[in-house]
Amino acid sequence: MTDFNKRGECATKGALSSALLKHPYLALALICALCAVFEQKYRVTDSKVSGDPGAISAAVAVTLAVLAAASVFALWCRCRNKGLDKNKCLLVSAGFAAAWAVAFAFYLSVSEHEKALVILVLIAAVVAAAFFRCKGSLNVPKAVLIIGLIGFAVRLGYILYTDVAQRQHDVHSFLTATNGHSAYIRHIYENWSLPEGDPRETFQFYHPPLHHFICAVWLKIQEVLGIGFDQAKENLQLLTLFYSSACMPLAYSILKEFGLKKAGLTVGFSIVALHPTFFYLAGSINNDILSILLIFVAILFTVRWYKNPTYKNIIGIALGIGFSMMTKLSGAIIAIPVAVVFLVKLCDKNYGLKKLFWQFAVFGLICIPLGMWWSLRCSVLYGMPLSYVPLLSENSRLYIGNYSVAERLFSFKGFDFTNTYPARGDYGFKAGFYDYNIAIGLTKTAIFGEYFLGMGNALLEFFANVMYYASLGLIALSLFGMGKTVFVLCGKKHGFEKPVLDEKRVLYGFMLLYWAVLFAMYVMFCFRYPHNCTMDFRYLTPTLLIGGLFLGTLAERSNEGEGSAKGWVHYLVIGLTAVFCTVSVLFFTFVG
């Protein structure tokens, strides 16, 4: 029970809030669970809505009332801790309560509640930023927290106007489908066993089962709580909301490990927090985003392990890679640059095989069984190749294998500079035309996925074009940042007359190698499976973290120069990132 000491301070000192800030993943999990009250879509089929989807439920009202009361009380405690008298505390708290009342009235008055929710968070974020700026206390942690709050709000808004039958990848209907990710999840949920038979015979059943198993457990928990299946399947997006949101604090930790501060840290974090790909993946209930989250875990612990090779860090790497492979086999790609980091550490005279042997043994004992059991099981039982991915038919409307290698790499014929949406048949340009150039395909799908959100709305189409061209600018700057970083780290004229195994050289090299391997595998995938859908940027999502790292590094290093070159690149990176992220937030706020 909260009480006050002789000075009138709250004795608890915000213990709960402090605990949540120290444990961001626990805080995110609790918040995502709380968001279940906003996720009530009243679905009875995959295409029809029963009742008024805009109607506010009693659960939402109670939740907002509790949040309002808790925040007003927290502000009261904060004011008392600052030494304000009771009358001033009462005045400030009453004003805050009035703001809550206005926000609640606005929420009730708008039929599209998901938009109202995001708009209210955006207003609160702008007010908070302005308040801290006026006080002179707007530092990097506060800026990152505000950006992260906006990123979470847009993700939440997206899943509120996107159900499990919209903008999905190979999911299909939960009610009627006998294949796809939905059927995979439902089989485990209903039978508590892996699907029987050769996984190659049922579409998407070749994937490892970790994501599908977690979804089945979540469905069962909701069943125990009395939630009907139609609503429970919609609530699967709360899992992907958590996975996508958890990438933000992981990215923040990774960027800090690379020594980014101030503008560089804010720029790099903003790319992960506010990029459209993470918004789409927050609502996509296939296995992509969980695999990406676990790859981020592996990257973080790899960087920490190289700095401090302990059992804790190498176990973190093993769990990240192993569980990522148990989610999606492409998670194995991160193992290639990680193996190089291991080899480099072995060459360090201060360590060597004698000191690291047992760590590597523990890594293998954890990672190999977790990552390989599914592939080995299917290989032994059904003869399925270890890296099996099903071939798509050449009769598919998405087939683009008729274009030459040169055309797919260098030809931009058919690209419309005024319409940057993906071209897929009747959409984008003209009937029957599909994007075939790999660079065009990946840059378009990085912004729009395989979808056409906002098409037909003049303002949203303008936002779409701004996002696309701003993203091209950021790609160019990140590539320039990569080149400049390599030049700086390898050049003796820039203060790096250090051993070859210098920490920064190795860790930046690790990220560059992962980026190169990912792109090489992606291009090979595009040619081996020559279909429009295989150019989707979601296969390259981890490169957003890498691009953010080099954009942040470029922003900081450009600000450390001298003369006329000192400022313009620094401000160009910050300005273009600000434009891209602002338009991205506005687009996804109003597109629903």
C-alpha positions as CSV (number, residue, x, y, z in Angstrom):
1,M,0.0,0.0,0.0
2,T,1.4,3.4,-1.0
3,D,2.0,5.9,1.7
4,F,3.8,9.2,2.2
5,N,6.9,10.0,4.3
6,K,7.3,13.1,6.4
7,R,8.3,15.2,3.4
8,G,5.2,14.1,1.6
9,E,7.0,11.9,-0.9
10,C,5.5,8.7,-2.2
11,A,7.2,5.9,-0.4
12,T,7.0,3.5,-3.3
13,K,9.2,5.8,-5.5
14,G,7.5,4.4,-8.6
15,A,8.9,0.9,-7.9
16,L,6.6,-0.8,-10.4
17,S,7.4,1.7,-13.3
18,S,11.1,1.4,-12.5
19,A,10.9,-2.4,-12.7
20,L,9.1,-2.3,-16.0
21,L,11.6,0.1,-17.5
22,K,14.4,-2.2,-16.4
23,H,12.6,-5.1,-18.1
24,P,11.3,-3.8,-21.4
25,Y,10.3,-7.2,-22.7
26,L,8.2,-8.0,-19.7
27,A,6.6,-4.6,-20.0
28,L,5.9,-5.2,-23.7
29,A,4.4,-8.6,-23.0
30,L,2.1,-7.1,-20.3
31,I,1.1,-4.2,-22.6
32,C,0.4,-6.6,-25.5
33,A,-1.8,-8.7,-23.3
34,L,-3.6,-5.6,-22.1
35,C,-4.2,-4.6,-25.8
36,A,-6.4,-7.7,-26.1
37,V,-9.3,-5.5,-25.0
38,F,-8.8,-3.3,-28.1
39,E,-8.5,-6.4,-30.4
40,Q,-12.2,-7.3,-30.3
41,K,-13.2,-7.5,-33.9
42,Y,-16.3,-9.8,-33.4
43,R,-15.3,-11.9,-36.4
44,V,-17.6,-14.9,-37.2
45,T,-16.0,-15.7,-40.5
46,D,-12.8,-14.6,-42.3
47,S,-14.8,-12.0,-44.4
48,K,-17.8,-10.8,-42.4
49,V,-18.2,-8.9,-39.2
50,S,-20.9,-9.6,-36.7
51,G,-22.2,-6.5,-34.9
52,D,-20.7,-3.1,-34.9
53,P,-16.9,-3.3,-35.2
54,G,-16.6,0.4,-34.1
55,A,-18.5,-0.1,-30.9
56,I,-16.5,0.4,-27.8
57,S,-16.7,-2.5,-25.3
58,A,-17.1,-2.3,-21.6
59,A,-13.6,-3.9,-21.3
60,V,-12.1,-1.0,-23.2
61,A,-13.8,1.6,-21.1
62,V,-12.7,-0.1,-17.9
63,T,-9.1,-0.4,-19.1
64,L,-8.9,3.2,-20.2
65,A,-10.4,4.3,-16.8
66,V,-7.9,2.2,-14.9
67,L,-5.0,3.6,-17.0
68,A,-6.2,7.1,-16.5
69,A,-6.5,6.7,-12.7
70,A,-3.1,5.0,-12.4
71,S,-1.3,7.7,-14.5
72,V,-3.0,10.6,-12.6
73,F,-2.0,9.0,-9.3
74,A,1.6,8.5,-10.6
75,L,1.7,12.2,-11.6
76,W,0.4,13.2,-8.1
77,C,3.3,11.1,-6.6
78,R,5.8,12.7,-8.9
79,C,4.7,16.2,-8.0
80,R,4.8,15.4,-4.3
81,N,8.3,13.9,-4.7
82,K,9.4,17.2,-6.4
83,G,8.3,19.1,-3.3
84,L,5.2,20.8,-4.6
85,D,2.5,21.7,-2.1
86,K,-0.8,19.8,-2.2
87,N,-2.7,22.5,-4.0
88,K,-0.3,22.7,-6.9
89,C,-0.2,18.9,-7.0
90,L,-4.0,18.8,-7.1
91,L,-4.1,21.4,-9.9
92,V,-1.6,19.6,-12.1
93,S,-3.3,16.2,-11.5
94,A,-6.7,17.7,-12.2
95,G,-5.4,19.2,-15.5
96,F,-4.0,15.8,-16.4
97,A,-7.3,14.1,-15.6
98,A,-9.1,16.6,-17.8
99,A,-6.7,15.8,-20.6
100,W,-7.6,12.1,-20.2
101,A,-11.3,13.0,-20.2
102,V,-10.9,14.9,-23.5
103,A,-8.9,12.0,-25.0
104,F,-11.5,9.5,-24.0
105,A,-14.3,11.7,-25.4
106,F,-12.4,11.9,-28.7
107,Y,-11.9,8.2,-28.7
108,L,-15.7,7.7,-28.2
109,S,-16.6,10.2,-30.9
110,V,-14.6,8.7,-33.7
111,S,-16.0,5.6,-35.4
112,E,-12.6,4.3,-36.4
113,H,-11.2,3.7,-33.0
114,E,-7.8,2.3,-34.2
115,K,-7.1,5.7,-35.9
116,A,-8.2,7.6,-32.8
117,L,-5.9,5.5,-30.6
118,V,-2.9,6.2,-32.8
119,I,-3.7,9.9,-33.1
120,L,-4.0,10.3,-29.4
121,V,-0.6,8.6,-28.8
122,L,1.0,10.8,-31.5
123,I,-0.4,13.9,-29.8
124,A,0.9,12.7,-26.5
125,A,4.3,12.0,-28.0
126,V,4.5,15.5,-29.6
127,V,3.4,17.2,-26.4
128,A,6.0,15.1,-24.3
129,A,8.8,15.9,-26.8
130,A,7.9,19.6,-26.8
131,F,7.7,19.7,-23.0
132,F,11.1,18.0,-22.5
133,R,12.6,20.3,-25.2
134,C,11.3,23.4,-23.5
135,K,12.7,22.2,-20.2
136,G,16.0,21.4,-21.8
137,S,15.9,17.8,-20.7
138,L,15.1,16.0,-24.1
139,N,18.0,13.6,-24.1
140,V,18.6,10.5,-26.2
141,P,16.9,7.9,-23.9
142,K,13.7,10.1,-23.7
143,A,13.7,10.6,-27.5
144,V,14.1,6.9,-28.0
145,L,11.3,6.1,-25.6
146,I,9.0,8.6,-27.4
147,I,9.9,7.1,-30.8
148,G,9.4,3.6,-29.5
149,L,6.0,4.5,-28.1
150,I,5.0,5.9,-31.5
151,G,6.3,2.7,-33.2
152,F,4.3,0.5,-30.8
153,A,1.1,2.6,-31.3
154,V,1.3,2.4,-35.1
155,R,1.9,-1.4,-34.9
156,L,-1.2,-1.7,-32.6
157,G,-3.3,0.5,-34.9
158,Y,-2.2,-1.6,-37.9
159,I,-3.3,-4.9,-36.3
160,L,-6.6,-3.3,-35.2
161,Y,-7.6,-2.5,-38.8
162,T,-5.9,-5.7,-40.2
163,D,-7.5,-9.1,-39.4
164,V,-5.9,-12.5,-39.8
165,A,-7.4,-12.8,-43.3
166,Q,-5.9,-9.5,-44.6
167,R,-2.4,-8.9,-45.9
168,Q,-1.0,-12.3,-44.9
169,H,1.6,-14.6,-46.4
170,D,0.4,-18.2,-47.1
171,V,-1.9,-18.2,-44.0
172,H,-5.3,-19.0,-45.6
173,S,-8.6,-19.4,-43.8
174,F,-8.6,-20.7,-40.2
175,L,-12.2,-22.0,-40.8
176,T,-11.9,-23.8,-44.1
177,A,-8.3,-24.3,-45.2
178,T,-6.6,-27.6,-45.1
179,N,-3.1,-26.2,-45.8
180,G,-1.1,-23.0,-45.1
181,H,0.0,-21.6,-41.8
182,S,-3.5,-21.5,-40.4
183,A,-4.1,-25.2,-40.9
184,Y,-0.7,-26.0,-39.4
185,I,-1.5,-24.0,-36.3
186,R,-5.0,-25.4,-36.0
187,H,-3.7,-29.0,-36.3
188,I,-1.4,-28.6,-33.4
189,Y,-4.1,-26.8,-31.4
190,E,-6.6,-29.5,-32.0
191,N,-4.4,-32.6,-31.8
192,W,-1.3,-31.6,-29.8
193,S,0.9,-33.3,-32.2
194,L,2.9,-32.6,-35.3
195,P,1.1,-33.1,-38.7
196,E,1.4,-36.7,-39.9
197,G,2.9,-37.6,-43.3
198,D,5.4,-36.1,-45.6
199,P,5.5,-32.3,-44.9
200,R,6.1,-31.6,-48.6
201,E,2.6,-32.9,-49.5
202,T,0.8,-30.1,-47.6
203,F,1.4,-26.5,-48.5
204,Q,3.6,-24.7,-45.8
205,F,3.9,-27.8,-43.5
206,Y,7.6,-28.1,-44.4
207,H,8.4,-25.2,-42.0
208,P,9.7,-26.0,-38.5
209,P,7.0,-25.8,-35.9
210,L,8.1,-23.4,-33.1
211,H,5.9,-20.5,-34.2
212,H,2.9,-22.7,-34.9
213,F,3.3,-24.4,-31.5
214,I,3.4,-21.1,-29.7
215,C,0.3,-20.0,-31.5
216,A,-1.5,-23.2,-30.6
217,V,-0.6,-22.8,-26.9
218,W,-1.9,-19.2,-27.0
219,L,-5.2,-20.4,-28.6
220,K,-5.5,-23.0,-25.9
221,I,-4.9,-20.5,-23.1
222,Q,-7.6,-18.3,-24.6
223,E,-10.0,-21.3,-24.8
224,V,-9.4,-21.9,-21.0
225,L,-10.2,-18.2,-20.4
226,G,-13.5,-18.6,-22.2
227,I,-12.6,-16.7,-25.4
228,G,-14.3,-18.1,-28.5
229,F,-12.2,-19.4,-31.4
230,D,-13.2,-16.6,-33.8
231,Q,-11.9,-14.0,-31.4
232,A,-8.9,-16.1,-30.3
233,K,-7.5,-16.4,-33.8
234,E,-7.6,-12.7,-34.1
235,N,-5.7,-12.4,-30.9
236,L,-2.8,-14.3,-32.5
237,Q,-1.8,-10.9,-33.8
238,L,-0.9,-10.0,-30.2
239,L,2.0,-12.4,-30.5
240,T,3.3,-10.9,-33.7
241,L,2.7,-7.4,-32.2
242,F,5.0,-8.4,-29.3
243,Y,7.6,-9.9,-31.6
244,S,7.7,-6.9,-33.9
245,S,7.7,-4.5,-30.9
246,A,10.4,-6.4,-29.0
247,C,12.7,-5.8,-32.0
248,M,12.9,-2.2,-30.9
249,P,14.6,-2.6,-27.5
250,L,16.9,-5.3,-29.0
251,A,17.9,-2.9,-31.8
252,Y,18.6,-0.2,-29.2
253,S,20.8,-2.6,-27.2
254,I,22.7,-3.6,-30.4
255,L,23.3,-0.1,-31.5
256,K,24.5,0.9,-28.1
257,E,27.0,-2.0,-28.1
258,F,28.4,-0.4,-31.3
259,G,29.0,2.8,-29.3
260,L,26.3,4.9,-31.1
261,K,25.2,7.9,-29.1
262,K,23.0,11.0,-29.6
263,A,21.9,11.5,-33.2
264,G,23.4,8.2,-34.5
265,L,21.6,6.1,-31.9
266,T,18.3,7.9,-32.5
267,V,18.6,7.6,-36.3
268,G,19.4,3.8,-36.2
269,F,16.6,3.1,-33.7
270,S,14.1,5.1,-35.7
271,I,14.6,2.9,-38.8
272,V,13.7,-0.3,-36.8
273,A,10.9,1.5,-34.8
274,L,9.1,3.2,-37.7
275,H,9.9,1.2,-40.9
276,P,6.8,-0.1,-42.8
277,T,8.1,-3.6,-42.9
278,F,7.9,-4.0,-39.1
279,F,4.3,-2.6,-39.2
280,Y,3.3,-5.3,-41.8
281,L,5.0,-8.0,-39.8
282,A,3.3,-7.0,-36.6
283,G,0.0,-8.1,-38.2
284,S,1.4,-11.1,-40.2
285,I,0.8,-14.3,-38.4
286,N,3.2,-16.5,-40.3
287,N,6.6,-17.3,-38.9
288,D,8.7,-14.4,-40.3
289,I,8.8,-12.0,-37.4
290,L,9.6,-14.5,-34.7
291,S,12.5,-15.7,-36.7
292,I,13.7,-12.1,-37.2
293,L,13.3,-11.4,-33.5
294,L,15.5,-14.4,-32.6
295,I,18.1,-13.3,-35.2
296,F,18.3,-10.0,-33.4
297,V,18.9,-11.9,-30.2
298,A,21.7,-13.9,-31.8
299,I,23.3,-10.6,-33.1
300,L,23.2,-8.9,-29.7
301,F,24.8,-11.8,-27.9
302,T,27.4,-12.3,-30.7
303,V,28.5,-8.7,-30.2
304,R,28.6,-9.1,-26.4
305,W,30.4,-12.4,-26.6
306,Y,33.2,-11.0,-28.8
307,K,33.7,-8.2,-26.2
308,N,33.3,-10.6,-23.2
309,P,33.4,-14.3,-24.1
310,T,31.4,-15.8,-21.3
311,Y,29.1,-18.9,-21.1
312,K,26.1,-16.6,-20.7
313,N,26.7,-14.8,-24.0
314,I,27.5,-17.9,-26.0
315,I,24.4,-19.6,-24.7
316,G,22.5,-16.5,-25.8
317,I,23.9,-16.9,-29.3
318,A,23.0,-20.7,-29.3
319,L,19.5,-20.1,-28.2
320,G,19.0,-17.3,-30.7
321,I,20.2,-19.2,-33.7
322,G,18.7,-22.5,-32.6
323,F,15.2,-21.2,-31.9
324,S,15.4,-19.0,-35.1
325,M,16.1,-22.2,-37.1
326,M,13.3,-24.0,-35.3
327,T,11.0,-21.2,-36.5
328,K,12.3,-20.8,-40.1
329,L,15.2,-22.6,-41.7
330,S,16.5,-19.3,-43.1
331,G,17.5,-18.4,-39.6
332,A,20.6,-20.5,-40.2
333,I,22.1,-17.8,-42.4
334,I,23.2,-15.8,-39.3
335,A,25.3,-18.8,-38.3
336,I,27.8,-18.1,-41.1
337,P,29.0,-14.7,-39.9
338,V,28.8,-15.9,-36.3
339,A,31.1,-18.8,-37.2
340,V,33.6,-16.2,-38.6
341,V,33.5,-14.3,-35.4
342,F,34.2,-17.5,-33.5
343,L,37.2,-18.2,-35.7
344,V,38.5,-14.6,-35.3
345,K,38.3,-15.0,-31.5
346,L,40.2,-18.3,-31.8
347,C,43.0,-16.3,-33.4
348,D,43.2,-14.0,-30.5
349,K,46.4,-14.9,-28.6
350,N,44.6,-14.1,-25.3
351,Y,42.1,-16.9,-25.8
352,G,42.6,-19.7,-28.3
353,L,41.1,-23.1,-28.5
354,K,42.2,-24.2,-25.0
355,K,40.1,-21.5,-23.3
356,L,37.2,-21.5,-25.7
357,F,36.8,-25.3,-26.4
358,W,34.2,-25.9,-23.7
359,Q,32.2,-22.8,-24.7
360,F,32.0,-24.0,-28.3
361,A,31.0,-27.4,-27.0
362,V,28.1,-25.9,-25.0
363,F,27.1,-23.9,-28.0
364,G,27.0,-27.0,-30.2
365,L,25.1,-29.0,-27.7
366,I,22.4,-26.3,-27.5
367,C,22.3,-24.9,-31.0
368,I,22.6,-28.0,-33.2
369,P,19.7,-30.0,-31.7
370,L,17.4,-27.0,-31.5
371,G,18.2,-25.9,-35.1
372,M,18.5,-29.2,-36.8
373,W,16.1,-31.7,-35.2
374,W,13.2,-30.8,-37.5
375,S,15.2,-31.1,-40.7
376,L,16.8,-34.3,-39.6
377,R,13.5,-35.8,-38.6
378,C,11.9,-35.0,-42.0
379,S,15.0,-36.2,-43.8
380,V,15.0,-39.6,-42.0
381,L,11.3,-40.2,-42.0
382,Y,10.4,-38.8,-45.5
383,G,13.6,-38.2,-47.4
384,M,13.0,-34.4,-47.4
385,P,16.2,-32.5,-48.2
386,L,17.6,-30.5,-45.3
387,S,17.2,-27.1,-47.0
388,Y,13.9,-28.0,-48.7
389,V,11.8,-25.1,-50.2
390,P,9.0,-26.1,-52.6
391,L,9.3,-25.0,-56.2
392,L,6.5,-22.9,-57.6
393,S,4.9,-23.7,-60.9
394,E,6.0,-22.1,-64.1
395,N,2.3,-21.8,-65.0
396,S,1.8,-19.4,-62.1
397,R,0.7,-15.9,-63.0
398,L,3.6,-14.7,-60.9
399,Y,6.3,-16.5,-62.9
400,I,9.0,-14.2,-64.3
401,G,11.6,-16.7,-65.4
402,N,11.2,-15.6,-69.0
403,Y,13.3,-12.5,-68.3
404,S,17.1,-12.8,-68.7
405,V,19.6,-12.4,-65.9
406,A,20.7,-9.1,-67.3
407,E,17.1,-7.9,-67.4
408,R,16.4,-8.9,-63.9
409,L,19.5,-7.2,-62.6
410,F,19.8,-4.1,-64.8
411,S,16.6,-3.4,-66.8
412,F,14.2,-0.8,-65.5
413,K,11.8,-1.0,-68.5
414,G,8.2,-0.5,-67.4
415,F,9.0,1.4,-64.1
416,D,6.6,4.2,-63.5
417,F,8.2,7.1,-61.6
418,T,4.8,8.5,-60.6
419,N,3.4,5.2,-59.3
420,T,5.7,3.4,-56.9
421,Y,3.3,0.6,-55.8
422,P,4.2,-3.0,-56.7
423,A,3.2,-4.0,-60.2
424,R,1.3,-7.3,-60.0
425,G,-1.0,-7.9,-62.9
426,D,-3.9,-5.4,-62.9
427,Y,-2.3,-3.3,-60.2
428,G,0.3,-0.5,-60.7
429,F,0.8,-0.1,-64.4
430,K,-1.1,-2.2,-66.9
431,A,-2.9,-5.6,-67.0
432,G,-0.5,-8.5,-67.1
433,F,2.6,-6.6,-66.1
434,Y,4.6,-7.8,-63.1
435,D,7.8,-6.3,-61.6
436,Y,10.7,-8.4,-62.6
437,N,13.8,-6.3,-61.7
438,I,15.2,-7.4,-58.4
439,A,16.2,-4.0,-57.2
440,I,12.8,-2.5,-58.1
441,G,11.0,-5.5,-56.4
442,L,12.9,-5.3,-53.1
443,T,12.7,-1.5,-52.8
444,K,8.9,-1.5,-53.5
445,T,8.1,-4.4,-51.2
446,A,10.2,-2.8,-48.5
447,I,7.6,0.0,-48.4
448,F,4.4,-1.7,-49.5
449,G,5.0,-5.4,-48.9
450,E,3.0,-7.1,-51.7
451,Y,0.0,-4.9,-51.1
452,F,-1.6,-1.7,-52.3
453,L,-2.6,0.2,-49.2
454,G,-3.8,3.8,-50.0
455,M,-4.1,3.2,-53.7
456,G,-6.8,5.5,-55.1
457,N,-6.4,8.1,-52.4
458,A,-4.5,11.1,-53.7
459,L,-3.0,12.1,-50.3
460,L,-2.0,8.6,-49.4
461,E,-0.5,8.0,-52.8
462,F,1.5,11.2,-52.3
463,F,2.7,9.9,-48.9
464,A,3.5,6.5,-50.6
465,N,5.7,8.2,-53.2
466,V,7.5,10.3,-50.6
467,M,8.2,7.2,-48.5
468,Y,9.6,5.3,-51.5
469,Y,12.0,8.0,-52.7
470,A,13.0,8.9,-49.2
471,S,13.8,5.2,-48.7
472,L,16.0,5.2,-51.8
473,G,17.9,8.1,-50.4
474,L,18.4,6.3,-47.1
475,I,19.6,3.2,-48.9
476,A,22.1,5.3,-50.8
477,L,23.3,7.0,-47.6
478,S,23.6,3.6,-45.7
479,L,25.7,2.2,-48.6
480,F,27.9,5.3,-48.5
481,G,28.1,4.8,-44.7
482,M,29.2,1.2,-45.2
483,G,31.9,2.3,-47.6
484,K,33.1,5.1,-45.4
485,T,33.1,2.9,-42.3
486,V,35.3,0.3,-44.1
487,F,37.6,3.0,-45.3
488,V,37.9,4.5,-41.8
489,L,38.4,1.2,-40.0
490,C,41.0,0.0,-42.5
491,G,42.8,3.3,-43.0
492,K,45.9,4.2,-40.9
493,K,45.3,7.9,-41.4
494,H,42.2,7.9,-39.4
495,G,43.5,6.8,-36.0
496,F,43.1,3.0,-36.4
497,E,46.8,1.9,-36.3
498,K,45.5,-1.0,-34.3
499,P,45.8,-4.8,-34.6
500,V,43.8,-6.6,-37.3
501,L,41.5,-8.0,-34.6
502,D,40.6,-4.6,-33.2
503,E,37.1,-4.9,-31.7
504,K,35.4,-2.3,-34.0
505,R,36.9,-3.8,-37.1
506,V,35.7,-7.3,-36.2
507,L,32.2,-6.3,-35.1
508,Y,31.5,-4.0,-38.0
509,G,33.0,-6.7,-40.2
510,F,30.5,-9.1,-38.7
511,M,27.6,-6.9,-39.6
512,L,28.9,-6.3,-43.1
513,L,29.5,-10.0,-43.7
514,Y,25.9,-10.8,-42.5
515,W,24.6,-8.1,-44.9
516,A,26.6,-9.5,-47.8
517,V,25.6,-13.1,-47.1
518,L,21.9,-12.2,-46.8
519,F,21.9,-10.3,-50.1
520,A,23.8,-13.1,-51.9
521,M,21.3,-15.7,-50.6
522,Y,18.4,-13.4,-51.5
523,V,19.6,-12.9,-55.1
524,M,20.2,-16.7,-55.5
525,F,16.7,-17.3,-54.1
526,C,15.2,-14.9,-56.7
527,F,16.9,-16.7,-59.6
528,R,16.2,-20.2,-58.3
529,Y,12.5,-19.4,-57.7
530,P,11.8,-16.8,-60.5
531,H,8.5,-15.5,-59.3
532,N,7.3,-12.0,-58.5
533,C,6.6,-13.0,-54.9
534,T,10.1,-14.2,-54.1
535,M,11.5,-10.6,-54.4
536,D,9.6,-9.6,-51.2
537,F,11.8,-7.6,-48.9
538,R,10.6,-9.5,-45.9
539,Y,13.4,-12.0,-46.6
540,L,15.9,-9.2,-46.1
541,T,14.3,-7.6,-43.0
542,P,17.4,-8.0,-40.8
543,T,19.2,-5.6,-43.2
544,L,17.1,-2.8,-41.7
545,L,19.1,-3.1,-38.5
546,I,22.3,-3.2,-40.4
547,G,21.3,-0.2,-42.5
548,G,20.3,1.7,-39.4
549,L,23.6,0.9,-37.8
550,F,25.6,2.4,-40.7
551,L,23.2,5.4,-41.1
552,G,23.8,6.1,-37.4
553,T,27.5,5.6,-37.7
554,L,27.6,8.0,-40.7
555,A,25.5,10.6,-38.9
556,E,27.9,10.6,-35.9
557,R,31.2,10.4,-37.9
558,S,30.0,13.2,-40.2
559,N,29.5,15.4,-37.2
560,E,33.0,14.8,-36.1
561,G,34.6,16.2,-39.2
562,E,36.0,19.7,-39.7
563,G,35.1,22.6,-42.0
564,S,32.3,22.6,-44.5
565,A,32.1,18.8,-44.6
566,K,31.2,18.6,-40.9
567,G,27.5,19.3,-41.1
568,W,25.8,18.6,-44.4
569,V,26.0,14.8,-44.4
570,H,25.1,14.7,-40.7
571,Y,22.0,16.9,-41.2
572,L,21.1,15.1,-44.5
573,V,21.0,11.7,-42.7
574,I,18.9,13.2,-39.8
575,G,16.6,15.1,-42.1
576,L,15.9,12.3,-44.6
577,T,15.3,9.9,-41.7
578,A,12.9,12.3,-40.1
579,V,11.0,12.8,-43.4
580,F,10.8,9.0,-44.0
581,C,9.7,8.1,-40.5
582,T,7.2,10.9,-40.2
583,V,5.5,10.1,-43.5
584,S,5.6,6.4,-42.6
585,V,3.7,7.1,-39.4
586,L,1.2,9.4,-41.1
587,F,0.6,6.9,-43.9
588,F,-0.1,3.9,-41.6
589,T,-2.2,6.0,-39.2
590,F,-4.6,7.2,-41.9
591,V,-4.6,4.3,-44.4
592,G,-6.8,2.0,-42.3
